[in-house]
Amino acid sequence: MILNIHGLPRAILHVDADAFFASVEQATNPELKGKPVVVGKERGIVTAVSYEGKALGIKRGMTIAEVRRRFPQAIILESDYEKYSLFSVRMFEVLRQFTPDVEEYSIDEAFADLTGLRRFYRCGYEGIALAIKERIKKELGITVSLGISLTKVLAKIASSWQKPDGLTVIPGREIHNYLAKLPVSEVWGIGPKTSALCEKLGIGSALDLAKSSEEFIKRHFDKRVYEIWLELRGVPVYTIDPTPKSSYKSISKAISFTPTSDRELLLAQIAFNLELACFKARAYKLRAKKVVLGLKDEDFNFFAEEITLPLESAYPLDILPRLREAFFKLYQDSKRYRQVVVVLTCLTSEQAKQRSLFEEGMKIERMDRLYQGIDYLSGRYGRTVVSTATSLFAIKEKPLRRKDRLRIPILSIQLV
């Protein structure tokens, strides 16, 4: 044994979504389940491939042309990073339902600290991890591979041990058994140059590195490898950073048109974009705390206004009055505009929202019920079957069709 560590005095969880981009495509389109799905059509290179595709021999980095030639049965799709980002947000929110100490490591990976939660959940760390797996599978329709151990480096090793849809726990007394089977080149943080140096020094496995003396490590390697060496021995160095990342927590909708100064038409395009963005947010059970409105004039100058909502929302009737105010702050009679942009940002899970006792409970409940009905009709007949009156100037140029053109009634809706 490397160290005399019994059990799991510290429990770090690593979550790795399996074939994330391809799995999201399969989750949102049931017809793709069980089929070889390849993502990356727009780049000409495979950026993600489903496990069915991997079984055929398709690998990341292959050219799309080669995939078409060798695997004609593969389903090749363009990337939809906004959709992947929304799934990522949902996955992190599920983790936060179990522990507040969650680090968003990348769009499809996270670390979480489960230490001390066994008594609260009345089960072991493995039981907590299984509950997380099942919650993610149920709510998102994707699988994840999980690893639990004393440190982040060991947890990442554990999550890759059984893929896909695996769960591996590495307690202190078992560290050496796992490290002995792992090439040093596969340790998180060990790059090609460090791996080559290890080979010259006679270090072939992760266990060889972990068993080396502190003096040897400090003499031949830099601080980064020394930290990895400590983590491999079960000594925590890397802490969990629970700061939420915001770079991909947004939904944006933009539309360009012939430059115009017509305020009604511009407001209609804004309302139409807002409805599309909110429809997508509701589909992923997300709400926005902030909304950004952008206008681009005919000289390509861009003007924007950020709005902070009093309560998180994904309802156009809630947000549109505030967008209207922002529009009149930005709008200038002397300018003509060619594009409007609506961005929902600071997204949070619908389930994570805790409403105050002082909120207008009845109005919110009615809004929920109203948009459940609207979303049902939108899913059946198209997204423009029910719209705000403000957006009609925009959608009349793209009339709704389902075999024959449908007439769109104007309804007066009051939430009291």
HUDA-V945093 format. One record per backbone hydrogen bond with DSSP energy under -1.0 kcal/mol. NH is the residue of the N-H (numbers start at 0). CO is the residue of the C=O. E is the energy in kcal/mol with one decimal. If there is no record, write none. Layout:
# HUDA-V945093
nh->NH co->CO e->E
nh->NH co->CO e->E
This chain:
# HUDA-V945093
nh->4 co->2 e->-1.8
nh->11 co->148 e->-3.4
nh->12 co->111 e->-3.4
nh->13 co->146 e->-2.9
nh->14 co->109 e->-3.2
nh->15 co->144 e->-2.2
nh->16 co->107 e->-2.6
nh->17 co->142 e->-2.0
nh->22 co->18 e->-3.0
nh->23 co->19 e->-2.6
nh->24 co->20 e->-1.8
nh->25 co->21 e->-1.9
nh->26 co->22 e->-2.4
nh->27 co->23 e->-2.1
nh->31 co->28 e->-2.7
nh->32 co->29 e->-1.3
nh->34 co->31 e->-2.0
nh->36 co->34 e->-1.0
nh->37 co->74 e->-3.1
nh->38 co->47 e->-2.8
nh->39 co->76 e->-2.1
nh->40 co->76 e->-2.3
nh->42 co->39 e->-1.1
nh->43 co->39 e->-1.4
nh->45 co->61 e->-3.0
nh->46 co->38 e->-3.0
nh->47 co->38 e->-1.4
nh->49 co->36 e->-2.5
nh->53 co->49 e->-2.4
nh->54 co->50 e->-1.9
nh->57 co->52 e->-2.1
nh->60 co->45 e->-2.5
nh->61 co->58 e->-1.6
nh->63 co->43 e->-2.3
nh->66 co->62 e->-2.0
nh->67 co->63 e->-2.6
nh->68 co->64 e->-2.0
nh->69 co->65 e->-2.9
nh->70 co->66 e->-3.0
nh->73 co->70 e->-2.2
nh->74 co->35 e->-3.0
nh->76 co->37 e->-3.0
nh->83 co->79 e->-2.0
nh->84 co->80 e->-2.4
nh->85 co->81 e->-1.9
nh->86 co->82 e->-1.9
nh->87 co->83 e->-2.2
nh->88 co->84 e->-2.4
nh->89 co->85 e->-2.1
nh->90 co->86 e->-2.5
nh->91 co->87 e->-2.4
nh->92 co->88 e->-2.1
nh->93 co->89 e->-2.1
nh->94 co->90 e->-1.8
nh->95 co->91 e->-2.1
nh->97 co->94 e->-1.8
nh->98 co->94 e->-1.8
nh->101 co->99 e->-1.6
nh->102 co->110 e->-3.4
nh->104 co->102 e->-1.4
nh->105 co->108 e->-1.9
nh->109 co->14 e->-1.9
nh->110 co->102 e->-2.1
nh->111 co->12 e->-2.3
nh->112 co->100 e->-2.1
nh->113 co->10 e->-2.8
nh->116 co->113 e->-2.0
nh->120 co->116 e->-2.3
nh->121 co->117 e->-1.1
nh->122 co->117 e->-1.4
nh->127 co->123 e->-1.8
nh->128 co->124 e->-2.4
nh->129 co->125 e->-2.3
nh->130 co->126 e->-1.9
nh->131 co->127 e->-2.0
nh->132 co->128 e->-2.5
nh->133 co->129 e->-2.4
nh->134 co->130 e->-2.2
nh->135 co->131 e->-2.5
nh->136 co->132 e->-2.4
nh->137 co->133 e->-2.5
nh->138 co->134 e->-2.6
nh->139 co->135 e->-2.6
nh->140 co->136 e->-1.1
nh->144 co->15 e->-2.9
nh->145 co->165 e->-2.7
nh->146 co->13 e->-1.9
nh->147 co->167 e->-2.3
nh->148 co->11 e->-1.9
nh->154 co->150 e->-2.3
nh->155 co->151 e->-2.2
nh->156 co->152 e->-1.7
nh->157 co->153 e->-2.3
nh->158 co->154 e->-2.1
nh->159 co->155 e->-1.1
nh->160 co->157 e->-1.4
nh->167 co->145 e->-2.0
nh->169 co->147 e->-3.1
nh->171 co->6 e->-2.7
nh->173 co->170 e->-1.7
nh->174 co->171 e->-1.1
nh->177 co->173 e->-1.3
nh->178 co->174 e->-2.4
nh->179 co->175 e->-1.8
nh->181 co->178 e->-1.1
nh->183 co->203 e->-2.1
nh->185 co->182 e->-2.0
nh->186 co->183 e->-1.5
nh->189 co->186 e->-2.3
nh->194 co->190 e->-2.6
nh->195 co->191 e->-2.2
nh->196 co->192 e->-2.0
nh->197 co->193 e->-2.4
nh->198 co->194 e->-2.0
nh->199 co->195 e->-1.8
nh->200 co->196 e->-1.7
nh->201 co->198 e->-1.2
nh->202 co->197 e->-3.4
nh->205 co->181 e->-3.0
nh->206 co->178 e->-1.4
nh->208 co->204 e->-1.6
nh->209 co->205 e->-2.4
nh->210 co->206 e->-2.4
nh->216 co->212 e->-2.2
nh->217 co->213 e->-2.5
nh->218 co->214 e->-1.6
nh->219 co->215 e->-1.8
nh->220 co->216 e->-2.3
nh->225 co->221 e->-1.8
nh->226 co->222 e->-2.3
nh->227 co->223 e->-2.0
nh->228 co->224 e->-2.7
nh->229 co->225 e->-2.0
nh->230 co->226 e->-2.4
nh->231 co->227 e->-2.6
nh->232 co->228 e->-1.1
nh->233 co->230 e->-1.7
nh->234 co->229 e->-2.6
nh->248 co->245 e->-1.2
nh->249 co->247 e->-1.1
nh->250 co->343 e->-2.5
nh->252 co->341 e->-2.5
nh->254 co->339 e->-2.0
nh->256 co->337 e->-2.4
nh->259 co->336 e->-2.1
nh->265 co->261 e->-2.3
nh->266 co->262 e->-2.8
nh->267 co->263 e->-2.0
nh->268 co->264 e->-2.3
nh->269 co->265 e->-2.2
nh->270 co->266 e->-2.7
nh->271 co->267 e->-2.5
nh->272 co->268 e->-2.4
nh->273 co->269 e->-2.5
nh->274 co->270 e->-2.3
nh->275 co->271 e->-2.0
nh->276 co->272 e->-2.6
nh->277 co->273 e->-2.8
nh->278 co->274 e->-2.3
nh->279 co->275 e->-1.9
nh->280 co->276 e->-2.3
nh->281 co->277 e->-2.8
nh->282 co->278 e->-1.9
nh->283 co->279 e->-1.4
nh->284 co->281 e->-1.5
nh->285 co->280 e->-2.8
nh->286 co->347 e->-2.4
nh->287 co->312 e->-2.5
nh->288 co->344 e->-1.3
nh->289 co->344 e->-1.9
nh->290 co->306 e->-2.5
nh->291 co->342 e->-2.7
nh->292 co->304 e->-2.7
nh->293 co->340 e->-2.8
nh->294 co->302 e->-2.9
nh->295 co->338 e->-2.5
nh->296 co->300 e->-2.4
nh->297 co->335 e->-2.3
nh->299 co->296 e->-2.2
nh->302 co->294 e->-2.9
nh->304 co->292 e->-2.3
nh->306 co->290 e->-3.4
nh->308 co->288 e->-2.8
nh->312 co->287 e->-2.1
nh->317 co->314 e->-1.1
nh->318 co->314 e->-1.8
nh->319 co->315 e->-3.3
nh->322 co->318 e->-1.8
nh->323 co->319 e->-2.5
nh->324 co->320 e->-1.7
nh->325 co->321 e->-2.1
nh->326 co->322 e->-2.6
nh->327 co->323 e->-2.0
nh->328 co->324 e->-1.1
nh->329 co->325 e->-1.6
nh->330 co->326 e->-2.9
nh->334 co->331 e->-1.8
nh->336 co->259 e->-3.3
nh->337 co->295 e->-2.7
nh->338 co->295 e->-1.4
nh->339 co->254 e->-1.8
nh->340 co->293 e->-2.6
nh->341 co->252 e->-2.7
nh->342 co->291 e->-2.5
nh->343 co->250 e->-3.1
nh->344 co->289 e->-2.8
nh->347 co->286 e->-2.3
nh->349 co->284 e->-3.1
nh->358 co->355 e->-1.4
nh->360 co->358 e->-2.2
nh->363 co->359 e->-2.2
nh->364 co->360 e->-2.5
nh->365 co->361 e->-2.3
nh->366 co->362 e->-2.2
nh->367 co->363 e->-2.5
nh->368 co->364 e->-2.2
nh->369 co->365 e->-2.7
nh->370 co->366 e->-2.4
nh->371 co->367 e->-1.7
nh->372 co->368 e->-1.8
nh->373 co->369 e->-2.1
nh->374 co->370 e->-2.6
nh->375 co->371 e->-1.7
nh->376 co->372 e->-2.2
nh->377 co->373 e->-2.8
nh->378 co->374 e->-2.4
nh->379 co->375 e->-1.5
nh->380 co->376 e->-3.2
nh->381 co->377 e->-1.9
nh->384 co->381 e->-1.6
nh->391 co->388 e->-1.3
nh->393 co->390 e->-1.3
nh->394 co->390 e->-2.0
nh->395 co->391 e->-2.0
nh->397 co->394 e->-1.0
nh->401 co->403 e->-1.5
nh->403 co->401 e->-2.2
nh->405 co->399 e->-1.2
